């Protein structure tokens, strides 16, 4: 999390960001709510990928 000196919009939902934002690995800057969605999606993808690897053994 970083602190901003000016405002701008979330790359995902266009919400105006004042103080809190997160930067995703692909370079997008998003609000805390969109970051939570990204993290939960990433966890699901990681779980599904692990499950596929185990099934292929």
JOCORTA-V947171 format. One record per residue. N is the residue number from 1. RES is the residue in three letters. NEAR is the number of other C-alpha atoms within 8 Angstrom. Layout:
n;res;near
N;RES;NEAR
N;RES;NEAR
//
This chain:
n;res;near
1;UNK;6
2;UNK;7
3;UNK;7
4;UNK;8
5;UNK;5
6;UNK;5
7;UNK;9
8;UNK;7
9;UNK;10
10;UNK;12
11;UNK;8
12;UNK;6
13;UNK;8
14;UNK;7
15;UNK;7
16;UNK;8
17;UNK;11
18;UNK;8
19;UNK;9
20;UNK;11
21;UNK;12
22;UNK;11
23;UNK;9
24;UNK;9
25;UNK;5
26;UNK;4
27;UNK;6
28;UNK;8
29;UNK;10
30;UNK;15
31;UNK;12
32;UNK;9
33;UNK;6
34;UNK;10
35;UNK;11
36;UNK;8
37;UNK;8
38;UNK;8
39;UNK;8
40;UNK;8
41;UNK;8
42;UNK;8
43;UNK;8
44;UNK;8
45;UNK;8
46;UNK;8
47;UNK;8
48;UNK;8
49;UNK;8
50;UNK;8
51;UNK;8
52;UNK;8
53;UNK;8
54;UNK;7
55;UNK;6
56;UNK;5
57;UNK;4
//
